[in-house]
């Protein structure tokens, strides 16, 4: 069982809450105080109105801060108590720390720590969960795992030698990927081998992100680079950005000279590594001093007129001098192919606000665009820039050719030379020897949050690894962090109105990211709104960008196999519906009893989830694709979640209890939740069809399913017990994608022989989803077709049964226009009726609801002819209503809409005969009769075209007969689906077999 599954989802807890509530330890012995103080030297620093010198900042970093952290660690067992010692305004804090050190009396300092810890212990708001700095810092310092930094380095080399790099806008690239994928850590790792100038544009009020934003001169670099009212033109803003880049390189050059003088026998690669160590992280003294100097308003020698609009230098002159400076500094690196790399983290924050430029007739230019423009002056220089962001509005961050924002007529930016964004971030990397070792993981471990966190993006396992102590409560708070990242919201503070329009049209938009994870929704790439929405999910809801084509008009994304994220999505759905029920219950004299409240939550699942999905379809945002398969995934996911909720019935829950959805569910109970009461006993009593055997209920006693999301199978190799084992440990079921013609969905089943399952404990439910009229076969011999069962252990291999289910969800009737009455022909003869010219589908109609199973084996099995292999239990389900599926509410109308086959003209507003005929005359597609009435054929026409006969044009006799038959039919006709043929052979023996049917 999952030892971490007893707590109800809550947002907004501190990850290190157990530390914050730790009892203060005020009992310092004199020896301890003396030993602690002797380890540090806290020289007195005299304040004035000026900023600190570099030496003063270094002394603060090396002595005051470590001493304070040491005391904090001794008193409360944590080092993340906030402390600012970078400003002369913090005199009081200095006095407390130095006084405690000088007098060897820690009383006042301990009181100060008590006060600050109390602030940390305040419960944050539900909408803004935080991660304490200590956990994040330790996660950041985890030794780097994987080769993503090397891959990025090779990509930069390739881009630099490409044709695009020789032109404007070819010397930088965006890195776009969802939250927690390691973008910042990757470029920081790259800085160990490539000389890098890092800039982080994180806002000061962003307390959850790490590293913090860069500052200098008591001003953030984001504020320095952003649109400034004093810089009213794009020219001044882009030239100011260029001046910053040049000053940064010039200052770095001075450091290189100094370091090389002290290290004359250095290797070229040592320069970058030591420069990275010298700068440190944002807020460290050397980095503060470096950016204070680069943000200074004093001119750079040789570039005194760079900001002068009245007496300005032309672009080519400025570019030439900038190229000279860059090559001079790069040459000091000592390598054969020197490179100065810039990276700008959280760069999307530069897209808020804009200035205008005369060259574009007043067109707005964001600070991000001006910074990109600044790099066009460095096209020939040995430099390259990376812009990091989750932000994926490609039209602003990595625009396509049609949306490119270069200045018209400007030779330095008139071509589309942008590189496609780099998206290849680390995934499934872990600091253990292997993510999974077959047979070594217990069922309890597999369903634990710490185990689930190792899959997918590195954020969660690195954070969980460093929460102290690693208690269930602390780990659950990391889950709160994941849940907070599944909120769909527009980025930035000054976005276009389209953001609000799209979100408002989504209806219950809170469910969109979560259901996209659980049901694997795919978004259309031919709708601008859908393209933007998918990017928004990457930016705000942890969707993964798989690819951005070179044309950059859209991205291809999805939710990968991440059981930790899927569990977060399941909890968010429950929490949302529970909040809705609680909100609706406000004002009642008595609170809802738990069972009544649970009934209303379950009703929300049944009603809102299909309704929301249908709405997204109807707005054209979500691709319908194989609608039947999507509906099947929805039904199976509903059965999974509703079983979990039903286990809570009649329980008294603590107010802070959490609910986990990553739990094993017995196969029999899963089927009981999925199938209506009318048919479930018939299914559980089914016998295998290929041999003599026990009932399904008996055969699968002790077996369970374990899944929280669906993943796409890329080839048939996943249809094996080995593949199902590996998917099961990740909490994933399988959908066939485009490669498995015979199977649409696979639900892995574990039949554990001991506490540590392996592939020989695996079987599955194999599902075919049909939404068609023609006869379908459901016979699936998975061993014969896929070699599903590993046969190295023959005894164990042959003991495992499996289930096949055909889900005939429903069909739609053709819409038939009534034939027009015949009109008088020549000599008063009545012309034959005109045949129907077109068929438009009507709204969806349900297929007859029924379930079929075979009550006993086939005659072949009874004769022993096929009584070998694996017991196969066959189930056929027709219809999509609450008559057969217990997880559908009483109306079921939403499912009818989801399953409807829509013709090109299904939504045409005028469906009368004459208007539809006029549309069909435009030949949107070619159909019998209506598409060929423009030709006269000399002999019988199989296309229904008119035929020349006895010197007059008449309708072919065969068509006349068809028209007469259809004229007698009602205007709307529903055609029932054909019955499925169960026979295993082509002879008539199968028809004589007994089967239980309803």
N, C-alpha and C positions, 0 to 999 in steps of 0.2 A: 504493500500500500504506500501511497505517497505521504510521507511524513510532513510535507509542507503544504497540504491541501486543505487545511482547516480554517483558513482565514478568508473573510469576505473581501472582495476587491476594494481598496481604498487608494486614493491618490494623495500625493502631497506630503509624504513622510520623509524625514531626513534619513539618509542611508546609514548614518552612524548613530542612530538614536540610542542604542544601548550604551554608547560611549558618553553621550550627552547627559544621560541620567545617572552616570556612575557617581557614587558618593565621593565627595572631595576628601583627599587625604592631606590633612594639615599638620601631621605629626612629623616634622623634620627634626632629626637629631642635630646638635651643633656640629658634629663631625660631617654629617651629610651636607649641611649648608656650606661649611668651609670647603669641602671637596668640590662641590658644585661651582662655587664662586671662583675658586682658584683656577678652574679650567678656562676662564675667560678674562679678557682685559677690556674694561669698559671705560676708555678715556673720555673725559668730559668734552663735549662739543659745544662751542659758543655760537649762539645764533645771531644772525642779523637779517636784514631784509632780503639778502641775495639768496640765490639757490645754493645748494651744497656743491662743494668741489668734488672731483672724482675720488680723491683720497678719503674724504669724509664718508661718501657713499660706500666705498669699499670697506671701511672700518665698520660701518653700521651693518653691512651685509655679513661680515665675517665674525662679528662679536655680539652686538645687541640682539639681533634676531635669533641666532642660535641659543643664546642664553635664555631668552624668553621662552623658546620652544622647549628647552630642556626642563624648565620649571613647570610648564604646562603638562608635559609628559609625566612628570613626577607627581603632580597634583591630581590631574583628572584622566591621565592615560591617553591623552590626545594632543596633537600638535596643531590643529587647524583653527585655534582661537584667532580671530582676525586681529591684525596689528599693522598699522601704517606708520612707518618711520622714515618716509621719504620727503617729508615737508617740515620746515621750521615751525609750522603751526602745531606740531605734535609734541611741543615742549613738555606738557604735563606727563605724557607717556614716558618720555625720556627720563624725567625726574624720578618717576616711580621705579623704573627698571634700574637706573644707575644707583638710586638711593638704596634699593634692596641689596644690590651687589656690594656697594661701598660699606654699608653698615653691617653686612652679613645678617640682615633681618628681613625675612621674606613676607612679613605680615601684610603690608600694604599691597605688595605685588599679588599675593594670593587672593586678597579681597578684589583686586581688579580682575583677576582671572575668573573669580566667581561671578562677577557682574557680566562679563562677556559671555560666559558659558550659559548663563540664564537667558540671554538674548538668543543664543543658538537653539535653545530648547523650546522656544516658542513654536507652536504648531503652525507651519506655513499654510497658505490658502490651498484649497483643493485644486484650483486651476493652475497653480504654479509650484509643483513639487520640485524639490531641490536635492542636489547631491552635494554632500559636504566636501569641501576642498581636499581633505585628507585622502578620501577614497579615490577621488579623481586624479589627484597628483600621483598617488602610488600606482594607479592604473596606467597613467601616462609614462611612468618610469619603468614599467614592465619591459624586460629585454625584448627587442623587436623580433617578431617571428614572421617568416615568409620572405619572398623575393620581390614584393611589389615595388620597393624603392629602386631596385636594379632594373625592373621592367620599365619604370617611368624614365630612368636615366637613358635607357636604350631608345625609348620613344622620342625623347628630346633630341638625341643625336640624329635620329632619322628625320625628324621635322626640320632640323637645322640645315640638313643637306638637301632637303626637298626643294622643288622649284618655287613653291609658295614662299619659302623663307627669304628669297632674294627680293621680294617685293614688300610693299607696305602691309602692315598687319600680319606679317608672316613670322614674327619673332616672339609670339606669345600663344598660349593655349589655356583653355579653361579645363579645370578638373571638376566634374559634376558627379555627385553621388549622394545617396541618402545619408541620414544622420547615423553616426556611430560606426561608419565603415572604415575609419582610420585615415582620412585624407590628411589631416594636420600631422599626424604621427608619421605618415609616409614621407612627406616633404621634409620634416625635421630629420628623419633618418637619412634622406638624400643629402642633407646639408653636411653630413659627416664626411662626404667624399667629393662634393661639388661646392665651390665657394659660393655661399648663399647670403643674400641680404633679406631677412624675413620681415614681413609686415603683417600684423594682425589687426583687422578692422572690427573687432568685436565691441559692441556698445558697452558702456559702463554699467548699464542696468541689467545686462545678461549675466546672472549669477550662476547659471547652471553649466555654461560652457567653459572649456579649458583648452588651451591657455587663455588668459585674459587678454584684452586688447592692449596694443602697444601705446605707450605714452612717452612724452618728453616735454620738458619745460612746463610741467603741470597741465598739459593739454594732450588729449588723446589724438593719435594720428588719424582716426576716423574723422574727428572734427576738423583737423587740418586739411585733409583731402576733400572733404565734402563741399558741396556748393556753398559759397560764401556770398552774402549780399554785397560785400565790398568788391568781389570779383564778378562783375556784372556780365562778363563776356566769356565765351568758351575759349577764346584765344588766351586770355590771362590765366584761366584755370589750367589749361593744358600746359602752358609754359611754366607755370608754378610747379606742376607735377614733374615736369622735365628737370627743373632746377633741383628739386628734392632728390631725384635719381642721381643727378650728377654730383651733388654734395655728398650723398651717401657713398658713392664710389670713391670720391676723392678722400673722404675720411678713412675708408677702408684701406686705401692705398697707403696712407700714413701708418696705419697699424701694421700692414705687411712689411713696410720698411723697418719698423721698429722690431718686429718679431724676427725677421730674417737676420738682423744685426745680432740678436741674442742667440739665434740658432743657425749658424752659418752652414752646418752640414745637414740641413733638413732635406727630407724628401718632398716632392711637390704635393703629394696627397696629404701631407701633414698640415699644410697651411689651412685647408678648409676645415679640418677637424679642430684645430686649435682656435680658429676664428669662431667656430660654433660654440666652443667652450667659453671663450672670452665674452661673447655677447650674453650667453645665458638665456633665460626666459624673460618674458615681459615683466617689467618691474624690477629686474635685477639692476644693480648700480651701473655696470658698464653699458648695458643696453639703454638705460635711461639717459646716460650722458651722451651716447652716440646719437640718439634721436633728438635730444635737446639741441645738439649742434647742427644737425641737418635741417631742423625746422627753423633755425635762426634766420632772421630777415636780412642778414648781411649778404652782400653779393659774393659770388664765386669768381675768382680771378679768371678773366677772359670771357665772362658771361654777364658783364655789368648791365647790358642793355636787353637782357633776355625777356624782361617783363614790360619793356617800354613799348606801348602801342603807338605813340606819336613818332618816335624815331626808331622803329623796330628793325631788327635784322631779318633778312629773308630766311625762309625755312632751310634752304640748302646751306647757307653759311652756318646757321646754328647746328645743323646736322653734321657738317664737316668738323666743327670744333668738338662736338660731343663725341664723335667717332674717334677723334684723336685722343681725348681723355680716356675713353673706355679702353682703347687698345694699350695705352700706356700702363694703366693699372693692371689690366689682364696679363700683360707681359711679365709683371712681377711675380705671378703665380708659379712660374718656372715649368709649366707643363707644355707639351707640344701643341695641344689644341685647347688653349685656355678658354674658360667660360665663366662669366659672372651671372649667377642666377638670382632673380628676384622671385619671391612668392608673396602673394597677397591673399591671406586667409580671410574668410567671411566677406569676400569682395562684393557680394550682392548688396551690402549696405551702402555702396556708392551709387546705387541706382535710384536712391530716393532724392527727389529734387532735381532741378535742371537749370541751366543757363542757356542763353541764346547766342547765335552767331550770325553775323551779317552774310556770310558766304552761303548759308542755307536759307536765306530769307527769313530768319527768325526761328528756324526749327530748333526745338529744345535739344540740349546735349546734357546728359547726366555726367556726374563726376567720373563714373566708370568709363564712359566713352571718351572723356577727355584724357584719362590716364592711358587708355589704349592708344589714343592719338599721340600721346607723348612718346610712346615706344616707336612710332613711325620715324622719329628723328634718329633712332638708333638701329635702323634696318641693317646698316653695314657694320655695326659694332659687334664684338664678341659677347653678346648678352642675350638672355632669354627670360621670359616671365611666365609665371603660372598664376592663374586666378582660381582660388578654391571656393566652392560653394555647394550647398544643397540646392540652391536656387536654379531652376531649370526653365525659366521663360526664355527660350532660345532666341526669340526675336530681339531681346535686349542683351542677353549675356553671351550668346554665340549665334548671331543671326545668320539666316540663310541668305543666298544671293538676292532673292526678291525683297528681303527685309533689311538689306545691309544699310548701315547708317554712316557710310563714308561721305565726305564732302564732295559734292558734284564739282567737277572741274579741277579737283585737287589731285595732282599726280601722285602725292604721297599717300592717298587713301582712296583712290577711285576704283580699285579692283577688289574683288572678294577673294582674299588670300587666307582667310581664317582657317585654322586647323580644326578638325572635328574634336570635340571635347574628349579628354581622357577619362575613361570610366572604370578601368580595370583595377579596382580596389581589392584589398584582401578579403577573402571569404573562406570559411571553414579552415581557418588556421588556428592552431592551439599550441600551447607550450608543452603539451604532453607528447608521448611517443606516438600515439595514435588516437584519433577521436573516438573510435570504437574498436574493441577487440572482441571478436566473436566468442560467446560463451563466458565472458568474464564480468558481465553486468547483470545485476539482479533486477527484478521487476521494480522494486522500490527505488533503486538508483535511476533507472531509465525515466521514471516519472517525476524525478526531483528537479527543482528549478536549477540547481547548480549544474546538473548533467545537461539539461536542455540548453543552458546558456553557452555551451562550448560550440554549438553549431551556428554557422552564419557569420554575422558581423562580429568584430572583436570587442565591441563596447561592453557587452554584458558579462562575458567571462572575465575580462580583465578587471572590471569593477567588483564583481562578486569575489574574486580571488583576494581582494584587499580589504573587504569590509571586516572590521574588527569589533567584536568577535564574529566569526562566521556563523551566527545564529540564524534560526529560521526567520525571525522578525527582521533582521537586517537584510537578508536576501530577499524577503518579500518587498522590501522598500525599493530594491532594484527593479522588481516587477512593476511597482508603481511608476518608476521612471519610464519604463517601456510603454506603459499604458498612456502616459502623458504625451508620448510622441506619436500617438495615433489619432490626433485631433486634426481634422481638415481645416486649415485656415489660410488666408491670403498672406503672402510675405510682405514685409516692409510696412512702412507707416504712411506712405503716400502713393498707393497703387492706383491703377486705372479703375474706373467704375465697373469694368467687366468682371473684376474679382467678386464683388458683391452680387452681381447679377447671376453669375454661374452658381455660386454657393446657394443663393436663395432659390434657384430653380431645382435644386437637388432634393428638396423636401427634407426628409430626415437625413441630412447630410452627415450626421455623426456616424451613421452606419456605413457610409461608403468605403472608407479605408478598411474597416474591420471585415465587411463582407467581401471586399476585394481579396483579402487575405484568405478567408475561410472558403470561399467559393471559386477563387481563381478567376476573377472577372478580367476581361480583356477590353481595352479601350480602342476606339476607332482611330485610325491615323489619317483619315480623309476629312475630318471635321476639326476646324480650328479650336472650337471650344473643348473638344475631347482631348486634343493634343495638349492644350494648356492644362486641362484637368489632370492628365497623367503626370505632367511636370510638377503640378502642385502637390500631388501625392508623393513624389520623390522628395520634394523640398520639405514637406511638413509631416508626412505620415510614413516614413521609412520604406517607401517603395524603392525597389532596386532598378536602376537604369542599366539595361543589358547592352544597349548599343545606341549610338547616335550616328546616323549615316553622314557621309561627307557633305551632303546637301543641307543637313542640319534643319530640315523643315519639321521634323518630329523626332521623338526618341522611342525606342522599343523598351518597355519595362515590364515588371511583374513582381510578385512577391515570391521569393525563393523559399526553399525548405528551411525554415527557422522555427523550430518548435517553441522557443521562448517567445517569439513575436506572435505566433499563432495563439499561444495561451493568453498573451496580453489582449489580443483581439477578442477572444471568447469572453474574457472578463469584462471588457469594455461594453460589449453587447449586453451582457446581463446587467451590469451596473446602470447602463442607460435605461433599460426597460424598468428596472427597479426604481430608478429615480422618477420616471414617468408615472408609475403607479403611485409612488409616495406623494408626488405633486398633486395628482388627481384626488388623492384621499384627504388632502388638507381641508380643514373646516368640518370634518366629521366629528360628531360628539364622542365617538369611541374609535380608537385606532383599529385598523384592519387586523384581524387575526392572521397569523402567519400563513396558514393554509389558504385563506382567501386571497391574501396578497400574492402567494405563489401562483394561484390559479390565474390571476390577472396578468402576471408576468408571462406565464406560458401562453396566454391568449395573445399577448403582444408578439411573441415569437411567431406564432402561426399566422397572424394577420399582417404585421408590419414588414417582416422580412421579404415575403414575396411581393408585397405591394410596392415597397421601395425599389426592389430590383426591376419590377415592371416599369416603374416611372423612369428609371434611368435608361431603360431600353427605348421607351417612347420619346424621350428627348433626344435620342440619337447619340448619346455619349458612350454607351457601352455596346460593344459588338455582340450581337446575338449568337453568331457562330452556330454551333450545334446546340440549338435551344433545348432539345430533349436531354442532352447530357448535362447541361447547366441545371435544369429542373431536377434531374436525378441527384446531382451533387447537393442541391439545396435540401431535398427530402432526406438524404442520408445524414447530412450535417444536423438538420433539425432533430432527427431521431437520436443522434449522439447527445446533443445538448439537453434535450428534454428528458432523456433518461437521467442525466446528472442532476437536473433540477428535481425530478420526482424522488430521488433518494433523500432530498431534504425535507420531504413532507413529514409532518408530525414531530419535527425536531424543534427544540428550543435553542435558538442561536444566540450566542453572545453578540453584543452590538458591534464588535470589531472582527467578527469571524469572516474569513475569506473563503471563497469557493474556487476550487481548482477544477478545470475542465480536462486536464491531462490525466485521465484516469482510465484504467482498463474497464471495459464493459463486457459482461458475459454475452456470448453470441446469441443465446436464447432470449435474453432480456433486450438486446438490441433489436431483434426481430419483433418482439412483443411491442416495443415502442414504435416501430416503423409501421407495422401492419395492423389493420383494424381488428377488433375483437371478433368480428364475424368470420374471419378467415384464418386467424393465427393458429388455432388448434389443428386445422387441416394441414398447415405447413409443418408444424412441429411433429406431426404424425407421419410425414412423408418417408418413404423408403428409397434407398438408392436405386437408380434405374439400370445400372450396368452389372449388378450382382445382388445376391441375397445379402441382407444386412439389417442393422437395427434402425430405429427411427432417427430422424434428424435430431430431435431433442436429446436422445440418449448419446448419439455419436458425438455431439458437440458439448457435452457436459464438461465443464471446467475450462472450455476454450473461451478466448476473449478477443475483442477488437480494441485497438488503441490508435486513434488518429484525431488530429485537430485541423488538418488541412489536406488539400489535394495537390499533388505535384504531377507534372507532365512526364510521361515515359517517352524517351527519345527513340528507343528501339525495342525489339522483342526480348532482349537479354534481361530486362527488368522483370519479365514475367517468369520468374523462377522463385523457388523458396528462399534462395540466397538474397535475391533482390527484395523480396517481401520482408525478410528479417532486417535488412538495412533500412528499409523505409519505416518499419515498425519502431525501431529504436529512435527514429527521428519524429515519430508521431505523425506519419504521413500515409495517406491513401494515394492510389495511383489513378490517373486518367490516361487513356490511350493515346492522346495527342493525334497525330496524323499517321502513325506508323503501325497501329494494331487494328487490322480490319475486323477481327472476330470479337474483340473485347473492348468495351468502352471504359469501364471502371473496374478497379480491383481494390477490395478492402482486405488487407492482410489479417489473417487470423493466427493467433498463437495458441498452441495446445501444449503448454509447458510440461515437460517431463520432470523438471526440477526447478529450483529457484533462479537459475541462470540460463535463459533460453538461448537457442541457436537455430540455424537454418532447418535442422531436422525436426524442429517443433512447429514449423510454419506451414500453413495452408492458406486458403483465401476464399472470399466470395467474388465470383467473376460475373460481371453484369454487362448485358447487352441492352442498349437503350434504343428503342424504336419509336419513331413518330411518323410512320408511313402507312400507306394503304395496302401495299402488296404483301403477299405471304412472306413470313419470316421464319427462319429456323433458329432454334436456340440450343442445338446440340453443340457442346464445346467439350472436346476431350483435350484437356490442357496438357496432359502428359504426352499425348501423341503429337499435338500441334506445337507445343512450346518446350517440351521436356522440362516441365515445371519442377518436378520433384527430383532432388538429388538422390541418386540410387546407390551411392557408395556404401550406405548402410541399408541393405535391402529390407530388413525386418522393419526398421523405423520408417522407411520410405513408403512401404505399402500399407501402413496402418493409418495413414492420414486421409480423411475424406475431404471433399470440397463441395461447394454450393455454386450452382449457376442460376442466375435470375435473368429473365427477359422482362424488361419494363416497357410495355407497349403503352406509352403515356397518353396518346390521343392523336386524332387526325382532324382535318378540317374539310368541310364540304365545299365543292365548287359552287360558285354563284353563277346561276344560269339565267340569262335574260330570256323573257318569254318570246317565243317566235312571233313575228308579226303575222297578222292575218293576210291570206292571199288576196291579191288585187286582180281586177278584171284584166284579162289579156286580150289578144286579138280574137275577133269573131265572137266576142262575148264569153269566151272560155275563161274559167277561173284559173289563174296561175297557181302553181303549187306553193305551199307555204315556204317562206324563206328560212333556211336552216339557222340555228343559233350561230352567231358569229364569234362569240368570245365567252370566256368563263372567268369570273372574278371571285376569289375566295371570300366566303362569308366570315363573320366572326367565328372563333373557334367553337367547335361542338365536341362534347366529350364522347369518347368511345365507350362502348358498353363496359361497365365496371365488373370485373370478374377476376378470380384467381384460380389457376389450375395447378395441380400437382399430380403426379402419378402415385397411385396408392400402393403399387407393388411393382417388382422388377419386370422387365420385358421377358417375352418367352425365350429369347436367346439366353438371357441371364439365368432363367429357371432351368434351362437345359444344360447349363454349365458352359455354354459356348463362349461367353464373354465374362465369365465370373472371375476375372482377374483384374489387377490394377487397383485403382483408388475409388472408393465409393463416391458416386456422383449423385447429388440431390438436385433435382431440376424443379424450378418454380417459374411459372408464367403469370405475370400480373398485367391485366389490361385496364386502362383507365387512369385517371388522375383526379381523384376526388376523395372525400373522407369516407366513402364506402369501402375503399381498399387501403388507403393510407391514413393512419391515425394522426399523423402530424399535420394534416390539412384541416383547416377549420370548416365549418358547415357550408359556407358559401362556395369556396373553391373557384370563384370567378377569376381571380387574379391568375391562377395557373392556366386557365383557358386562354387568357390573353398572352401569357408568356409562350404558350405552345403554338399560337396561331401562325400558320403559314401565310405570309402576306405577299400577294402578287404586286407587280409594279404599279398597278392601278387600284390597289385595295383601298387606298386613302383618297382616291379621286373624289372631289366634293359632289360631282354631278354623275350619278350612276344610272340615269335613265338610258334607254336604248340608243336614242339618237346621238347623245353626247359621247357615250362610250364608243359608238361606231365611228364618230368623227375622230376620236383619239386614235383608234386602231387604224384608221386610214393613214395616219402619220407613221405607221410601221414601227412602233416601239419594239416589237418582236413579231415573229411570223407564226401564225396559227392557221389551222385548217379553215377554209372558206373565206373568213373575213380578210385574210391577208392576200388572197389570190383572185379577188373578184374583178381585178383590173385586166385580166387576160381571158381570151376565149380559146378553149382547147378544141382540137379537131377530133378527139376521141375521149373516152371515159377518163375523168380526172380523179385521181386518188387524193388530190389536195382540196377538192371541193370547189374548183374553179368552174365557171360556166362553160358549157359545151355547145358547139355549133351543130344544129340538127334541123333538117328540113328548112333550111334558109332562115331559121329564126333562133335566137339565143334562148335556151331553156336551161334549167338546172338539171344536173345529172339525176337520173332516176334513183340511184342509190342514195344520193343526198336527200332527194325528196322523201324517201321512206324514213330516213333518219329524222328529218324535220317533222314528219307527221308523228313519229313516235314521241319525240320530245315535246311536241305541242300539247300532248295529252298529259304531260307531267306538270306538277306544280312549279311555280316560278323559282322557289328555293328548294333544293334537293340535298339531302344529306345521304352520303354513301357510307354505309357501315364498313368497318375494316374487315378484311378477310381473316379467318381463323388461322392460327399458327399450326403448322403441321409438325407433330411431335415424332413422326415415324423415323426410326433409325435406318430403315431400309426403304427401297423404292417399291417393294411389293406390298400386298394388301394385308400382310400379317399384323402389322402394327395397328391397323384399324380395328382389329378384333380384341386388342388388349383392353383390359379394364382400367379405367381411370376415374378418379373422383373429380367431378366438375360441378361448378356452381355458375 
